[in-house]
Amino acid sequence: MSHTMGARQAQKQQSRRGLLDAGLRLLEEQNLAGLGVREVTRAAGMSPAGFYRHFRDMADLGVALVEESLASLHVLVRSVLEERGGAEELIDRTVEVIERHVSGDRAHVRFLARERHGGVRQVREAVAAELDRFAEEVGAALALQPAAEGWSDEELRMLAGLYVEHMVSTAAAFLEAPDADAGRRIAATARMQLRLVSLGRRHWKDG
């Protein structure tokens, strides 16, 4: 019995994965608001009825894609923030992580960049909520650094929000880079911008 239940659960997970992958492929060429259940199930090799065993509607599928789109970036950036080193090393590693993430997961990054301000309210709200949670994680990591001495929770949250917005905009820029030279220019600009934020952070309490 347990073997049968395990096989069914694995099949269910495989079907759900198939729908998510099909949706992500189709969303490389169009917005979620214009995508229908029949298109997704056709691409996944399933019947439309099978879709509703996993998702309430297309917005629900979009929210699931939001969650998995940001999950790996959370882990990568948290690992950078937990590393020791000077500000320049952290800046270089952060930009490298973002560039590597975009290179290895273009479909998810494109989905986020397009749907963050797209036409499906539930997905916009899910992106905003995930980025807020991301900023809270970054703020908690920043609070452990010596440079955070004297900073209030509100100030750290503001700084974390700046970092997160910078990560998102940098990822979107890498996504649109037409060639390697453009990618190098984007990386150089991103590093300069982070240095400016770092300089402002050091002098925030001077007054």
N, C-alpha and C positions, 0 to 999 in steps of 0.2 A: 504493500500500500504506500509506504513512504517513498519507495522508488518511483511509483507512478505519479505521486504528488510532486516529487522533485522534477520529473520530466515535464510535467504540465507547467510548473513554475518557470522552468528554463525556456519552454516554448513561448510562454507569455512574455517573458523578458525579451526574447528574440524578436517577437512580433512588434513590441513597443519600440525596440531599437530600430527595427526596419522602418517604422513610421517616422521616427525622428530623423533618421538619415535621409529618407526620401524628402521630407519637408525641407531639410537644410540644403539639399542639392537644388531643389526647385527655387528656394529663396535666394540663390545666387543670382537669379535673373529677374526676380520680381519681389514686390512687397507682400508681407503677410496678409494685408487687407484684401489683396486681389487673388489670394490663393484659396482654393476650395478643397473640401474633404475628398471629393472624387479624384481630383488630380493627385493628391498625396497617396491615396490608397492604390490608384492605378500604378503609380511609380513604385510603390512598395510591394506590388503583386498581391494585394489583399482586396477584400470586398469592403464597400463603405460601412457595412454593419460592423465589421471587425474594428474599425477606427474607434467606435464608441465604447468598446470594451476597455480602452486605454485612456481616452481623452473625452472630455465633455464636448469640446468644440475646437476650432482652430486656434482660438485665443489660449486655450489650455495647453495645447501643443507648443505654442509660442512661449508661454511662461516656462515650460519645461526646458526649452532650448536656451532661454535666458539663464536659468540656473546652471546648466552644464557649460554654457559659454564662459561664465566667469569663474567657475570652480577651480580650474587649473591655474588661472592667473592669480587667484587668491593665494594658492600654495606657493607659487613661484616668488611673488613679491614678498610674502611673509618670510620666506627663507632668506631673501636679500636683506631685509630689515634686521633679521636676527644675527646676521654675520657681523663680525668685528672689522674695524678698519676706519680710515679717515673719510671725510666727506667726499673727496674726489673719487676714491675707490667705490664708495656706495653709489655715487652718481653714475660712474661708468658701468657698474654691474646692473643697475636698474635699467638703463637704456638698452644694454645687451639683452636682458631678460625680455623686455618688451618686443624688441626686434625679432628675437628667436621665437617668441610666442606667436607673433603675427605670421612669420614664415612657416611655422608648423601647423597653424590652425586658422588659415585664412577664411574659411567658410564661416566659422563661429564669429570671428572678428567682424566680418562684413555684415553678418546678421545683426549684431549689436549696434554697429555704426548706423545701419539703415533704420532699425526699428526703435532705437532710443527715442526718436522724435516722430515715429510713424503713426499710422492711423488706427492702431488697435490699443485702446485705453489700458486694458489689463496688462498688456506687454510693456507699455511705457511705464506703468506703475511698478511692474516687476523689476525693470531695469533700474529705476530710481531707487527702489528698496534695496536691491543688491549692491548698488554703488554706495548707498548710505552705510550698509553693513560693512562693506569693504573699507570705507573711511574710518569707521569705528575700530576696525582691526589695525589699520595703519596708525591711528591715533594712539592706541594702546601700546603699540611697538615704539612709537616716538617717545611716549612718556617714560620709557625705561632708559632712554639715552641721557647721558650727562647734560647735553645741551638743553634738555627740557626743564632744567631746574628753574623754578620761579614762574613757569608757565601755568596758566589756569586750564581747566578742562575745556573751556570754551575756546581758548586760544589754540590748544592742541587740536581740537576738532576742526577749527578753521584751517590750520596748516595741513592736516591730513586731507581735507577736502581739496586743497590746492594740488597736492600730490596726485590724488586720484584723478582729478580733472586733467592734469597734465599727462598721466598715463593713458587715459582714454583718447585724448587728442593726438598724442604721439602715435599710438597704435593705428588710429585712423589715417594718419599721414603716411606711415609705413605701408599701409594697405594700398594706398593710391600711388606709391612710388613707381615710376615707369621703368627704372633701371637701377643698377647698382650705384651709379654716381649720385642719383637722387636720394637713394637710401643713405648714403654716407653724409649727404648734406642735412638730411632730416635728423640723423643721429647727432651730428655736430650741433645743430640748433637746439635739440632737446637737452644736450648736456649743458649748453650755455644757459638755457632757461632754468635748469635745476640749480646751477651754480648761483644764479641770481636769487632764487628762492632761499638757498642755503645761506647766502650773504645776508639777506634780509632777516633770516631766522637768528643769526648770530647777534645782530644789532637791534632786534625787536625790543629788548628791555633797556636799551641805552638811555631812553628818555625817562 
